[in-house]
Amino acid sequence: MRGYLIFLKKELIESVKTYRLFILVTVFLIFGIVSPLLAVMTPEIMQWAMATDPSTAGIDLSALFGEPTALDSWAQFYSNVGQLGLIILVIVFSGMLSSEVSGGTLTIILTKGLSRSAAVLSKLTSAVLIWSGCLLISFFTAWGYTIFLFPGQALPNVFFSILPLWLFGVFLLSLTTLAAVIATKSTFTMLLVGGAVAVLHIINIIPIVGRYNPVSLMGSPMPLLSFAATPWSIYPGLIAATICVVAVTLFAVIKFSQKKTIKAPIILAIAVIFSLSVTMFFGEGIPAQIRINRVVISENVTIGEGTEWELAGVLTLPRNVDVGEKLPAVVLVHGSGAHDMNSAIFDNQPFREIAEYLSSNGVAVLRYNKRTYTHGLRIVQQADGGFSVWDETIEDALLATEILRSDPRIDEDRVFFLGHSLGGMLAPRIHTMGGDYAGLIIFAGSPRSLLDIMMNQQAWAAEAMQDEEERLYQLEFNKRFEEAVEMIISMSAEEAKDTFISELGTYAYYWKDLHENTADRFISEIDAPFLIMHPANDMHLCIEKDFGLYKELFEGRSNAVFKLYDGLNHLFMPSTITNITEVLDEYMRRANIDPVVLQDILEWIKAN
């Protein structure tokens, strides 16, 4: 231990004498200062660049560039430090052992009683200490500037978000230490580290590996800051990276100590097995995947293949099917917003749960990324003011339906539709526009206009606010919102295509189209069976106005089954909240769809 501490002190002093510490502190301090400034200046720079481009000169492009925010500042910071900063870190420390071995200085020290393991560990420790100090200086500089430039813009998990980047940096330093032990020159060290990271990026495309791959930590900070992830969701990656640091460091010590070569692979294999065992034990994803895959087959499909709006999708099928048997199938259609194929909200993945449950019980399920999730702003820009739910949802739902019907394993007469929220609201319309489903499942939907629902939500939000200033601000916004709704309703279609509504963030035509094509226009024409499922503790909808209105529309008819679920929220997961302002916090907690809901869906499909 004494030798380790002496050599650690020597390494720290050496880092000062060689200006290594000064260089790193300066570089990371610059990152901390420049990142928030770039966030402020980038929109102006982009507008200037496009204004000087002959192809865009004279066009008003201000709508393409929103006001910069604190989130933009942190995006710049993590981009700079997480890419260029880490490259500089590896370059600076790549010669930590090879230079002393080639120069003979380490040999002299080792002959005086310093153990080889102490030499390796002290060098790695000094590198980790310097990395930690530089990262903290950079982080707190960026934090201070962000508060100054973007006052009042609080973000979640600001301090926690630095942990995954720091740990990945430690992992890189452990790889650099191992590479320095193996290589004879710093150039080879950098190549080995770069190659290892490249391999990790390649295998990261495998879903079962991605969540536990140390490189996944590089993409963790921004989701943590934007409510797209919670600290709890990245703990498998943190555990796996920590174990990898220990395993790689142990391997480096053994290799440098020149023990029998057979021992190193054995110890490394034990470390890898231990790593997998721990991550599989603590992580929820892998065990569930292994269990489900025994009875479910997943196939990648492309919605809209050959068009400019191709979407990735997954078709799940039961593994054991009798020869010649044709399967019932369900297409899953998203609610409002840009959703992936799992309809993920933080760590909750309702569409994945539905697909895996139904397919493990004999029903094929197709789910896919929503067009606005994959193609983002481009689809809105190209559609211009005429953007509508046809572009956003309907066309892709019909294309997905055709994929199911053309599959020889699927019974084309038993293709069902399950739409969540807005997807459920659109179900009758999609059916009459060519879906022609064997049955429609409305999963927390409404027959009312989305504008009506949103006005209710704004009013509920104002009622729930305790702070008087916030409540007054909400009431003022609600007033402007209602005026905007009245204006949209009174417009012609052409006027709506030319009018941008700032309170709603889109052109008026999108909302006018929805308002004039509510479910009641189509339900009376449909004889197909309906399963209407409504969660009683849904803070987005109302039992009387939404679930009750469906009952009125089907009064005197026999083609609808109604299910009301006590204690469940909009995702059909357990709920304890009492007002709409608490919804986001509840969605951030990991939960699962109530099993009774899944059973009811399965039984209804089998009955039809």
N, C-alpha and C positions, 0 to 999 in steps of 0.2 A: 504493500500500500504506500509506504514511504517513497519508494522508487517511482511509483505511478504519479504521486503528487509533485515530486521534484520535476519529473519530465513534463507534466502538465504545465507547471509554472514556466518551464523553459520554452514550451510551445507558445504560450501566450505572449511572453516577452519577445520571442522571435517574430510573432505576427506583427508586433509594433515596429520592430527594427526593420523588417522587410517591407513596411508600408502596406502589408496585406490588410490589416485591420482598418487603416485609414481609407484605403480604396473602397472597401466594402461599405463602411459607414457612409462615405460620401455618396456612393451610388444609390444606396437604399434611402438616404435622406432626400436625394433628388427625386426618387420615385414618390416619396411621401408628399413632396411639395407640388410636383408637376401633375400628378394624377387628378386632383380636384380641379386644377386650372384647365386641364385638357377637357374635362367634362363640360366646363362652361364655354370653352372656346370652339369645341368641335362643331356644333351646329352652325356657328357663324362661318367657320372655315369652309364647311361643306357648301353652304349657300353661296359663298364667294366663288368657290371653285366651279360650281354649276352655273353661276351667272356669267362667268368668263368663258364657259364652253359654248361654242357656236350653236351646238345642237339644242341647248337649253336656255340660251340667252333670251332675255325678254319675257320669260315665263315666270309667273308668280309661284315660287316653290316653298313659300313659308309654311304651307299646311303640312309639308312633308317632315318638317323639323319641329318637334315639340320643345317646350321649355326644358332645359336640363334639370335633373333632380339629384338628390343625394345618392340615389341608387346608381346613377350614371357615374358619379364620382368613384364609388366603390368598384364599379365594373372596370373603370380605367386602372384603379390601383391593383386589383387582383389580376388583370391582364398583364400589367407591367411586371409586377413582382413574380407572378406565377409562371411567366414565360422567360423574359429576358433576365430577371433577377436570379432565377434558379440556374440558368445557363452560366451566368457569371460566377455563381457560387461553385459549380462543378469545375469550371476552368481554374479558379483561384486555388482550390484544394486538390486538384488532380495530381500535383507533384508532391503531395504530403509525405510519401514514403520513398517513391522512386528516386527523387533528387538526393535524398540522404543516403540511400543504398548505393547509388552510382558514385556519389562523392566520397563515400567511405566514412562519413561522420557517424552514421548509425552503428556501424561495425565497432568503432572505437568505444561508443557508449555501452554497447551490449557486452563488450569484453570486461567492462568495469562493474558488472553485476546486475544491470537493469534487465529484467525479464522481457522476452519478446512480446508476451501478452500485454505487459504494462506499456510498452512502446506503442502498440497498435491502439489500445484503449485510450491512452492519454492524447494521441493525435486526433482520434475521433471525438473525444470529449471537448477538446479545445475548438474543433471545428463547429460542434453543436452549440457551444457557448457563444461563439462569435456570430453564428447564424441567428441564434435567438435574440441576441442584443441588437443586431442590425435590423431584424424584422420588427422588433418592438419599436425601435426608433422610427422606422418608416411608417408603421401602423399608426402610432399616436400622432405623428406629424400629419398624416392624411386625415385622421379623425378630427384633429383640431381645425384644419383648413376646411373640411367638409361642414363642420358645425358653423364656421364663420360664413362660408359662401351659401349654405343652404339652411338657414336657421329655421327651427321648428319642424324639420322633416325627420322625425324619429323613425328608425328602422329596427326590426327585430333582430336579435342574435348578433349584434354588431361585434361584441367582444368574443363571442364563441366562434364566429366565422373565421377567425385567424387560426384556430386550432388545427383544422385539417391541412391548411397550407403549411403550417409549421411542422407538423408531423411528416408530411410528404418531403419537406426539405431534409428532415433528419433521415428519412429513408434513403434519399438520394446520397447523403453523406456516407451512410453505411455502405451503399453500393460503391461509392467512390473509394472508400477504404479497402473494400475487397478487391476492386479493380487495380488499385495501387499496389496491393500485395502480389497480385498475379502478374501485372505488367512491369516492364523494365523502364518505360518512359511515360511521361505525362500525356503524350499524344495518344498512346495506346490506352491509357486509363480513360481518357475522354471518349474514345471510340467504344470501349467496352460498356461504359455507363450509358452512352447514347443507344447502343444496340439493345441493352437490357430494357431500357425504357420503351424503345420501339416495339419490342416483343410484347411488353405488358399492354401497350396500346392496341396491338393487333388482337390479342386474346380478350380484350375488354369488350369486343363486340358480342361475345358469348354471354347471353343474359344471366346464366347461372354463375358466371365468374365475375361479371361486371360489378356487382354490389360489394364484392369482397376484394377487389383489385386495388392495391395502393394508389394507382393512377386515378381512380375515381375520386379521390380526395381533392384533386385539382379543380374539379367541377363543382365542388360542394359549397364554397362560400356564397356565390350569388343566389342559388336557391334558398339558402338559409336567410338571406337578407330580403328576399322578395316574397316570403310566405309560401314558396313552392316546396319547401322542405322544413323539417323540424330537426333539432339536435338529435332527437331519438332515432331519426331515420338513418343517420350516417354512422351510428355506432358500430355496425358490422365492419365497415371499412376502416374505422379507427382501430378496432381490435386486431383485424388482419394485418394492418400496416405495422402496428406495434410488435406483433409476433414476428413479422418479416424482418424488422430492424434487429431484433434479438438474434434470429437465426442467421442472418447475413453477417452480423458482427461476430458471432461465434465461429462461423466458417472462416472469416478473415483471420481471427486469432489462431485457429488451429492450423490454417495454411501457413501463416507466417512463423509459427512455432516449429514447423517442419517435422510434425509428428508423422507417423506412418500414414501414407496416403489413403489407405483403406478406411481409416477412422473418419476422415472428413466427409466422404459421401454418406456414410452411415449416420453420422450426427445430423447432416443436412436433411437426409430423408426423414429422420425422426422429427426434426423441426417442422418440416412441411406437413407431415401427417398430423402432428399436434395442432398446427395452424388450422388445417381443414376441419379437424374434430371440434376445436373450440368455436370456430365461426359457424359451423353447422349446428352446434348445440345452442349458441346464443342467438343466431339469426332466424327470423321467421320464414324467410323466403325459400331457402334451399330445402329444408325438410318437406315443406308443402309441395314444392316442385317435384321432388322425388316421389312423393306419395301419389300425386295426381298423375304423373307421367306413366304410372303402371297401367292406368286404365284410359288415358286420353292421348290422342295424337294431335300435335299442333303442326299446321302447314302454313307457310307464308303465302299470301296472295296479294295481288295488286288491284286496287279499285281504280277504274278509269285507265287501264293500261293502254299506252299508246297516245294518250291525250296529254295536254300540258298540265293537267291536275292529277297526276298519278298519286295514289295514297297507299301506304303500307297497311296491310291487314293480316289478321291471323284467323284461320279456320280451325276450330277444334272439333275433333271427332272422337267417338268412343273407340277404344282400341279393339275390343272384341265384338265383331259384328258377324252375324250369320251370312253365309254366302248368298248373294242375291237379295239380301234385305236392304230396303231403302229407308233412309232415316228422315224423321222430321227435322226441321232446321229453323233457327231463329236468327234474324239480323238485328243487331243492337244499334240504336241510333241515339246520339248524344243530346244533351241539353244545351243551354246557352253557354257561349264561351268557346275558347280554343282548347279542345280536349284531345288527349291522346286516345289510343284504342282501348285503354283500360278505364277511360273516363276518370283518370286519377285526380283526386283533390288531396293535396299533401300526401300522406302515406296511405290513404284509403283508395282502393281500386275496385269499385263496385262492378264494372263490366267484366273484369277478370274473374271475380268471384262467381258471377252468374254463369259465365262461359264454362268455367272448370266444373262447376256443380252440375249443370245441365248435361255437358258432354260425358261426364263420368256416369250419367244415368241414361245414356242412349239418345241424346239430342245433339245434333250438330249446331254449332254457333259460329257466326261470322261477326267479328268486330274489327274496326279499322280506325286509323287516325282521321280526325275531322279535317276538312279542307282548310279551314282557317288556322289549324294547328300546324299543318305541314307547309302551307304556302303563305300564311301570314298576311302581311299588308299588301302583297302583290295582287291577290285576288280582288281586294277591295278597290285598289287603284285601277285595275283593268276594267272592272265592272262600272267604275265611276259612280254616278249618282243612281244608276239602275241596279245596284247590288241588292239582292233579296235572299230570302231563305231558299229559293231555288238554287242559287249559287252556293250558299253556305251548307245546305243540308239535303234538300230533296233529291237533286240529281244523283248525288253519291249513294243515297239510300236505295234508289232504283237500280243503279249499276251493281251495287252489292247484292241486291235481290236476284238479279239476272245471273250473277256468278253462282249463287246457290242453285237456281233452277237448272242451270246447264251442267251441273255436276251429276254424273250418273249414279253417284252414291246417295243422292238426296231425292226424296219423294217430292216432285215439283208441285204436287197438290197440297203439300203440308208444310209450306214455308210460312212462318209466323213473323210478326213484327213486334219488337219491344222498344218503345221509345221512352227515354227518361226526360222529365221536365218539358222543355221545349220540344224535344223529340216526340214525347207523348201527345203534346198539343197538336203537332203536325200529322199524327198518325192517320186520321181520317182523310186528310188532304192527300197524303202520299199514296194511300190505298186507292183513291179514286183517280189518281194521275198515272196509274199503271202498276201499282204494287200488287193489287188483287190478291191479298194475303188470305191464308186459311184462317187467320185470327189475329187480333190486335191487342197487345198488352200496353195499357197506358200506365206508366210507372211514375207516379207523382206528377201528373199533368193537370191541365185545366182546359175547359171549353171556352174560357173568357179570352179577351184580347190581352196580349202581353203588356200593352200600355196600361190597361186597367189594373193588372196585377202589380206593376211597378209603382203606380200611384199609391196603392194600398201599402206596399212595402215602405215607401218614403214616409207615409203618415205614421206607420208603426214605429219607424226609427225615431221620428220626432217625439212621439209619446214616451219612448223608453229612455230618452236622454235625461240625465240628472243635471248636467251642467247647463245653466240657463243660457249662457252665451252660445254654446254649441247648438242648443235647441232652437234658438232664434235664427241662427245661421241655416239650420236644416229647414225651418219653416219658410224662410225666404227662398231657399232653393226649391222647395216643394211648390211654391207659388209660380216660380218661373217654369218649372216642369209642367204643371197643369196648363199654363198658357201655351207652352210648346205643343202639348198634346192636342189642345183645341185647334191650334193652327194646322197641325198635320192632318187632322180629320177633315178640315174644310178645304184642303188643297186638291187640285186635280193631280193626276198621276204625273203629268209632265212637269208641273210646278214642283212636285215632291222630289223629282229627280234632280232638280236644279237647286234645292235648298238644303244646306247643311245645318243640322241641329246640334249646337254645341253641348246642350244639356244631355244629349243622348249619344254623342260621339260619332254619329253617322248621318248620312243623308236621310231626308224625311221619307223617301220611297220605301225603304226597308220596313219602317214601322207602319206606314199606311197599308202596305201589302198585307202585313200580319193582321192589322186591325180589321181589314175587310174580308179576311178569309179565315175566320174562326171556325172551330170544329162543328158548331151547330149548322153550318152551311152544308156539311157533307154527311153527317151522321145519319140523317133520315134516309139517305140513298143506299146505305150499307146494310147488307143482311149478314155479313160475316160476324162471328162471335167476338165479343169484347171481354177482356178482363181488366177492370179498372181498380187499381191498387192505390190507396192513399194513406200516407203516414199521418197519424193524428197530431204529432208534435212537429209538423212541418212549419217552420217560421217563414217560408216563402209563399205559402198558399193558405187557403182558409177552408175549413171543412164545409161550412154552410155555402159559401159562394162558389167553390170549385167542385168538391166531391158531391155536394148537394145538387148543383146544377147538372152534373152528369146524370144523376138519378132522374131529374125532371125530363131531360132530353130522351131518356130511354123508357119513360113511363108508358105502360101499355105494350111494351115490346118484350120479347123473351131472349134476346141475343146478347145480354150483358150480365156479367157476374161482378158484384161489388165487394171489395175487401177493404176494411178500415183497420189500421194497425195502431194500437195504443202504444205510447212511449217510444215511437220511432221518429227519426228526423227525415229530411228531404232525401237522404241517401239510404233510407230504410235501415239505419243503424241506431243503436240505443241512444236515447236523448234525455237530458235532464234540464235543459235550459228553459227559460221562461220568456225571453224576448229576442227580437231579431238582432240586436247589437251583440249578442253572445254567440252568434252562429259561427263566425270565423274561428273563435277559440275552440268550439266543439269539433269542427272539421279538422283541426290540427291534431286532435287526439286520434290515435290509431284505433280502429274498430272494425267490425265485420257486419255484413248484412244479416239480419235476424234469420235463423234457419227456417223458421215457419214461412217466411216470405219466399225463400227458394223452393221449399216443398210445394207451396201453393202454385207457383209458376209451373213446376214440373207436372203436377197432377192435372192442371188445366190443359196443358199442351197434350198430354196423353189422352185426355178425355175428348179432345177435338181433332 
